[in-house]
């Protein structure tokens, strides 16, 4: 087992960081299948804070209304931290109006995020049947994961020897030897009856072709693996629901580790995630005694442009902060950053006379 070999290598060679991109990608896909309306999901503060991306549709009750006019009804317990509109990444203010096709990045308690999405009509489907094209290691890990959740998986793999191997390794998974871009084959395997379709071959072009066929067949949740970090934008523009990049997942792991090393004596990020196609970051800090703005109302802080405090986890409380809230020692603080490379929590404050 590859994952076990990595663990042994880490121990025997004394390595500080070992990453299994395929296993990490499988875990991310499994999370997306548990919340089908989400294009992306990340967790912070040991799972107590959730960051979810959904697409704005014309039937949402929040379309075209300034956010400040919706605060009491929809946004009392969640925050829309980032909006991707076309090629623009925006931190919305109270006057901002959501438009159809905006990509909304929402932060809050998992239950509150789910409740908001339900109000928006985004949490109606439960995944029970999944078709996967491509029988590599991601498909292997994913099938094992989904089996634990009683989700039926069908894998289509081009290589005959690999198909036989997968069928032996995964006795509860139906493995078909065939071409995942063959519409006749997909239809014969009841593509239109699937709750989700996942394209995991090593070629982005093939993944996109099969994903488009799944969309045309009415599959509600379509997920595509990309081998290039710059392809998620294209895939989203073509209607793919979620894009998973093992390279980007690996980048997130390395960012977290390297930034922690580079500033180990200060207050480095505990967690770093790239969001909205890598154009923004969400960072988690644990506020320690080195923070220069502890116990100061947020309204009195001059944050760098493109930085907001998204959420605070304090003991058993999750706070969506307002101007009078303060950061206290020991808080887990979620920071959203656009166009800024933050390595230490103190760096979110603009220097005197700066921006």
C-alpha positions in Angstrom: 0.0 0.0 0.0 1.5 3.3 -1.2 0.2 5.3 1.7 1.8 2.9 4.2 5.1 3.1 2.3 5.1 6.9 2.6 4.5 6.6 6.4 7.5 4.2 6.7 9.7 6.5 4.6 8.9 9.4 6.8 9.8 7.5 9.9 12.9 5.7 8.7 14.4 8.7 6.8 13.4 11.3 9.5 11.5 13.4 7.0 9.5 16.4 8.4 6.8 16.4 5.7 5.5 13.7 3.4 2.6 14.4 1.1 0.4 11.9 -0.7 -1.3 14.1 -3.4 -3.6 11.3 -4.6 -4.9 10.5 -1.1 -5.4 14.2 -0.3 -7.3 14.7 -3.6 -9.6 11.8 -2.8 -10.4 13.2 0.6 -11.3 16.5 -1.0 -13.6 14.9 -3.6 -15.3 12.9 -0.8 -15.9 16.2 1.1 -17.4 17.7 -2.0 -19.8 14.8 -2.5 -21.1 15.2 1.1 -22.0 18.8 0.2 -22.9 18.6 -3.5 -23.9 22.2 -3.9 -20.4 23.4 -2.9 -17.7 24.0 -5.5 -15.0 24.0 -2.8 -15.0 23.2 0.9 -12.3 23.8 3.6 -12.4 23.4 7.3 -10.6 25.3 10.1 -10.4 25.3 13.9 -10.6 21.5 14.0 -13.7 21.4 11.9 -15.7 24.1 13.8 -15.4 26.7 11.0 -16.3 25.9 7.4 -15.4 27.8 4.2 -17.6 26.9 1.3 -17.9 28.1 -2.3 -21.2 28.1 -4.1 -22.4 29.6 -7.4 -25.1 32.4 -7.3 -28.1 31.5 -9.3 -30.9 33.8 -10.6 -33.5 32.3 -8.2 -31.6 33.2 -5.0 -33.4 35.8 -2.8 -30.2 37.8 -2.3 -29.6 38.7 -6.0 -29.3 42.4 -6.7 -29.8 43.6 -3.1 -27.1 45.4 -1.1 -25.7 43.1 1.5 -26.3 45.6 4.3 -30.0 45.2 3.6 -29.9 41.5 4.0 -27.7 41.2 7.1 -30.4 40.5 9.7 -32.3 37.9 7.6 -29.5 35.9 5.9 -26.1 36.9 7.3 -26.4 37.0 11.1 -24.2 33.9 11.5 -22.2 33.7 8.3 -20.0 36.0 6.2 -19.6 36.2 2.5 -15.8 36.7 2.6 -14.9 36.7 -1.1 -16.7 36.9 -4.4 -15.3 35.9 -7.7 -17.0 37.7 -10.6 -15.6 37.0 -14.0 -11.8 37.6 -13.6 -12.3 39.8 -10.6 -11.8 38.8 -7.0 -13.7 41.0 -4.5 -14.0 41.4 -0.8 -17.6 42.7 -0.6 -18.7 45.6 1.5 -22.2 46.4 2.7 -23.1 48.2 -0.6 -22.1 45.2 -2.7 -24.9 43.5 -4.7 -24.6 39.8 -5.6 -25.2 38.9 -9.3 -26.1 35.7 -11.1 -23.0 33.5 -11.7 -21.0 35.1 -8.9 -18.9 32.6 -7.0 -19.6 33.2 -3.3 -17.2 32.1 -0.6 -19.0 31.7 2.7 -17.6 31.3 6.2 -19.2 30.2 9.4 -20.2 27.3 11.6 -20.9 24.2 9.5 -24.5 24.1 10.6 -24.9 27.8 9.9 -23.3 27.5 6.4 -25.6 24.6 5.6 -28.7 26.5 6.8 -27.7 29.5 4.6 -27.2 27.2 1.6 -30.6 25.6 2.3 -32.2 29.1 2.3 -30.7 29.6 -1.1 -32.1 26.3 -2.4 -28.6 24.7 -2.5 -28.8 21.7 -0.3 -31.4 19.4 -1.7 -29.5 16.5 -3.2 -27.9 13.5 -1.5 -25.2 11.5 -3.4 -25.9 7.8 -3.6 -24.5 6.7 -7.1 -21.2 7.9 -8.5 -19.5 7.2 -11.9 -15.7 7.7 -12.0 -13.7 7.8 -15.3 -10.0 7.0 -14.8 -8.8 4.2 -12.5 -5.7 5.7 -11.0 -4.7 6.0 -7.3 -7.2 8.8 -6.7 -10.1 6.6 -7.8 -8.7 3.8 -5.7 -8.6 5.9 -2.5 -12.0 7.5 -3.3 -13.8 4.2 -3.8 -12.5 3.0 -0.4 -13.7 6.3 1.2 -17.1 6.3 -0.4 -17.8 2.7 0.5 -17.7 3.8 4.2 -20.6 6.2 3.4 -22.7 3.6 1.5 -22.2 5.3 -1.9 -22.2 3.0 -4.9 -19.2 3.6 -7.2 -18.7 2.6 -10.8 -15.2 3.0 -12.3 -14.5 3.1 -16.0 -10.8 2.5 -16.8 -9.2 2.3 -20.3 -6.3 -0.1 -19.4 -7.4 -3.7 -19.2 -4.7 -4.8 -16.7 -5.5 -1.9 -14.4 -9.2 -2.7 -14.6 -8.5 -6.3 -13.5 -6.3 -5.1 -10.7 -8.9 -2.6 -9.4 -11.7 -5.2 -9.5 -9.5 -7.4 -7.3 -8.6 -4.6 -4.9 -12.1 -3.2 -4.7 -14.6 -6.1 -4.7 -17.5 -3.9 -3.8 -16.9 -1.5 -6.7 -18.0 -2.2 -10.3 -15.1 -1.7 -12.6 -15.6 -1.4 -16.4 -12.8 -1.7 -18.9 -13.6 0.9 -21.6 -13.1 4.4 -22.9 -14.5 7.1 -20.6 -15.0 9.5 -23.5 -17.2 7.1 -25.4 -20.8 8.4 -25.1 -22.3 5.1 -26.1 -20.4 3.3 -23.3 -21.3 6.0 -20.7 -25.0 5.8 -21.7 -25.0 2.0 -21.5 -23.7 2.3 -18.0 -26.6 4.6 -17.1 -24.7 7.9 -16.9 -28.0 9.9 -16.7 -29.0 8.1 -13.5 -25.8 9.0 -11.6 -25.9 11.6 -8.8 -22.3 12.6 -9.5 -19.7 12.1 -12.2 -15.9 12.4 -11.5 -13.3 12.6 -14.3 -9.9 11.5 -13.0 -7.8 10.5 -16.0 -4.3 11.9 -16.5 -5.4 14.0 -19.5 -7.3 17.3 -18.9 -8.7 17.2 -22.4 -10.3 13.8 -21.8 -11.6 14.8 -18.4 -13.3 17.8 -19.9 -14.9 15.9 -22.7 -16.4 13.3 -20.4 -17.4 16.0 -17.9 -19.3 17.8 -20.7 -21.1 14.6 -21.7 -22.1 14.1 -18.0 -23.5 17.6 -17.8 -25.4 17.1 -21.0 -26.9 13.9 -19.6 -28.2 15.8 -16.6 -25.8 14.8 -13.9 -26.1 17.3 -11.1 -22.6 17.2 -9.6 -19.6 17.0 -12.0 -16.0 17.1 -10.6 -12.9 17.2 -12.7 -9.3 16.6 -11.8 -6.8 18.9 -13.5 -3.1 18.4 -13.9 -2.5 22.1 -14.5 -3.0 24.8 -11.8 -4.2 27.3 -14.4 -7.0 25.1 -15.8 -9.6 25.5 -13.0 -10.7 28.9 -14.4 -11.4 27.3 -17.8 -13.3 24.4 -16.3 -15.5 26.6 -14.1 -16.3 28.8 -17.1 -17.4 25.7 -19.1 -19.9 24.7 -16.3 -17.9 22.1 -14.3 -19.1 22.2 -10.7 -15.9 21.5 -8.9 -12.2 21.2 -10.0 -9.7 19.3 -8.0 -6.0 20.0 -8.5 -3.5 17.6 -6.7 -0.8 20.1 -7.5 -2.7 22.9 -5.7 -3.5 20.7 -2.8 0.2 19.9 -2.5 1.0 23.6 -2.7 -1.3 24.3 0.2 0.5 21.7 2.4 3.9 23.1 1.5 2.8 26.7 2.1 1.6 25.8 5.5 4.9 24.1 6.4 7.3 26.6 4.8 5.6 29.7 6.2 5.6 28.1 9.7 9.4 27.4 9.3 10.1 30.9 8.0 8.6 32.6 11.0 8.7 30.0 13.8 9.5 32.6 16.5 6.5 34.8 15.7 2.9 33.9 15.0 2.9 31.9 11.8 -0.2 30.5 10.1 -1.4 27.1 11.3 -3.2 26.5 8.1 -3.1 28.0 4.6 -5.5 27.3 1.7 -5.6 28.8 -1.8 -9.1 29.6 -2.9 -10.9 31.0 -6.0 -8.5 29.3 -8.4 -5.4 30.3 -6.3 -6.1 34.0 -6.5 -6.8 34.4 -2.7 -5.8 32.7 0.5 -7.5 31.7 3.7 -5.2 31.5 6.7 -5.7 30.3 10.2 -3.7 31.8 13.1 -3.7 31.0 16.8 -3.2 34.4 18.4 -0.3 34.3 20.8 1.3 36.9 23.1 3.4 38.3 20.3 0.3 39.8 18.6 0.5 43.6 18.8 -3.2 44.2 18.6 -4.7 41.9 21.2 -7.8 43.2 23.0 -8.2 46.1 20.4 -11.6 46.6 18.8 -11.4 45.6 15.1 -12.9 48.9 14.1 -9.8 50.6 15.5 -7.4 48.4 13.4 -6.1 49.5 10.1 -5.9 46.3 8.1 -3.9 46.0 4.9 -6.0 46.5 1.8 -7.3 43.1 0.6 -7.3 41.6 4.2 -10.3 40.8 6.3 -10.9 38.9 9.6 -13.4 36.3 8.6 -14.1 34.4 11.8 -12.8 33.9 15.4 -13.0 30.6 17.3 -12.8 31.3 21.1 -13.2 28.2 23.3 -16.7 26.9 22.5 -17.8 30.1 20.6 -17.6 30.9 16.9 -17.7 34.6 16.2 -18.4 36.3 12.9 -16.7 39.5 13.9 -18.0 43.1 13.8 -16.3 46.3 14.6 -16.6 46.0 18.4 -15.2 42.5 18.6 -11.6 41.9 19.7 -8.9 39.3 19.2 -7.8 37.7 22.4 -4.8 35.5 23.2 -5.6 31.8 22.3 -8.2 32.7 19.7 -8.2 30.8 16.4 -8.5 33.6 13.8 -9.4 33.1 10.1 -7.9 35.7 7.8 -8.8 36.1 4.1 -6.1 37.7 2.0 -6.2 38.9 -1.7 -2.8 39.7 -3.3 -0.9 39.6 -0.1 1.6 37.0 1.1 1.1 36.8 4.9 3.5 34.8 6.9 2.9 36.2 10.4 -0.3 37.4 12.0 1.1 40.8 12.8 1.5 41.4 9.1 -2.2 42.0 8.6 -1.9 45.5 10.0 -0.9 48.2 7.6 2.3 50.0 8.5 2.0 53.7 9.5 1.5 55.7 6.4 1.1 52.5 4.3 -1.6 50.6 2.6 
